[in-house]
């Protein structure tokens, strides 16, 4: 069973972002998709309920994006920037546009040797 929304692949297109993109790539974990755009990284929570984590609704994903930002800004300094909506324009996802069909945590990219 795929939990990937149809629009998620659209975030692998440079025009989904409101800034210049270089080296666009995706890192996938069991609970999120992380899109590396060169200038920023965007973490989108997957719509999953694994018992220990429940991101099954849009409201829960927004809440946990905001919590991740709040908690990690305290210890990670300038890496965690904000939470941005993901909207749609002409059937394609666009970062930073309401109304939100989902949300992403916008971060500065972490060097590869510092990633978990």
Buried (B, 14 or more C-beta within 10 A) or exposed (E): EEEEBEBBEBBEEEEBBEEEBEEBEEEEEEBBBBBBBBEBBBBBBBBBEEEEBEBBEEEBBBBBBBEBBEEBBEEEEEBBBEBBBBBBEEEEBBBBBEEBBBBBBBBEBBEEEEEE
